[in-house]
Amino acid sequence: MAKIRRVCHLLLRFLAFAATLSAVVVMATSHERASFFTVSVEAKYTNAPAFKYFVIVYSVVTVYGFLVLFLPAQSLLWRLVVALDLVFTMLLVSSFSAAVAIAQVGKKGNSYAAWLPICDSVPKYCDRVTGALIAGFVAVIIYIILLLHSVHTVIDPLLLRKN
């Protein structure tokens, strides 16, 4: 039973790593150039601070997820992993939320601030950003599941221990 639980845990960790890595790669490679008569506009993720924040946070979490894959099952560092899972889950949620807000403005615009939507002009860019956000959302869900599993696995035995 413990071996099956460990394999499932490693599978979830690997899926989280794959989701964060794919979100970073897709967002970092999203760019498109559009021309309007004589004016040329280039859309890329570095134009929006929220997208830069997304790429930085997801890159850090990708490295963390890769390192945790090689942590031995009996290591005492798993208690630290619970705390780091919590911190990184909160960072993932905050960067995802910021990126979704900016993507929504890019797609729909804001009539009150006179911001026009850009997705009609650069549809490939918007499609890639949407793909990165979908992968980011999957990563957030997996990290929430991992956090709940880690809390249950590491902290629950401490609470049930009889003195």
Salt bridges, closest charged atoms under 4 A:
GLU42 OE1 - ARG33 NH2 3.32
ASP85 OD2 - ARG13 NH2 2.62
ASP156 OD2 - HIS152 ND1 3.80
